[in-house]
Amino acid sequence: MRQTTSHNLWLVAPAALMVGIFFLYPLCFSLYSAVTTDQGGFTLIHLHKAFELYSKDMLFTVFIVLISVSILAVLSISIAALITLSPFRVLVGLLGFLYRLPLFIPFIVTAQMMRTFLAKNGLMNNAFIEAGLLTPMETVSFLGWTGIIITFVWKQMAFSTLLISGAMAALDDSQIRAARNLGASRFRILFQIILPQITPSIGVAMVLSTVTIMSVLSVPLMIGTGSPTMMTADMAFRINSYGDYHVANALGLVSYAICAGLAWFYLRQNLKEKGAV
């Protein structure tokens, strides 16, 4: 028994070492740097400076995340419901191909693509002009907070839809067939049978999308139009312009605090699915 335990520990050790070196150590060092001086003494001055300089950007980040995740939830559930409940299998196959495309495109490529598409003289406005729907003077730029939201929603939609449609596909199909036999409409099946059973999966998809949105640098840098901006851009600015890792890590601490509750939900849901809770 002891030999088996020792063997299992050796199997886990490489993965644990990688997590410790590449995740736990940077995390602990970042938290330590946010609340200490160069001499190692405890201080809150870096947090105070971060809130004093970037409180509007913190609120802007929360605003972008909330709007993006809300739109993402509605679109992902709608697409997943169409894939699950639609009788038109050709349309479902086409939709399934189209919504997966953003999954394989990096964020920096997505940002450049959206910058070209959403600019005042971009592809979208040029298409409207050629179609006679707009004149050059009537076009507007969607770069800024609207463009950031559009980019995040488009990029994360494939990931969240995969999780939600997978959860829908895992349900017992006999429940849906029974509801149809009793005359239930597709909307009633969706809202009264499917969604109550996959609420935890929807929550996990939104949590993971929120953490991803909070961590992206390229989108606010390339799509944003200045101030306010997201906290990731502020962190990069503090490091690149001033070499100020303390305030950058203080901003990271604020991000950790925002994501802490979401991480708790995600871990608790994983443990519940594995029967540990």
Secondary structure as UniProt FT lines:
FT   HELIX           2..19
FT   HELIX           20..24
FT   HELIX           25..34
FT   TURN            38..39
FT   HELIX           45..85
FT   HELIX           89..100
FT   HELIX           101..104
FT   HELIX           107..118
FT   TURN            120..121
FT   HELIX           123..130
FT   TURN            131..132
FT   HELIX           136..138
FT   TURN            143..144
FT   HELIX           145..169
FT   HELIX           173..181
FT   TURN            182..183
FT   HELIX           186..189
FT   HELIX           190..194
FT   HELIX           195..215
FT   HELIX           218..223
FT   HELIX           231..237
FT   HELIX           238..242
FT   HELIX           245..273
FT   TURN            274..275
//
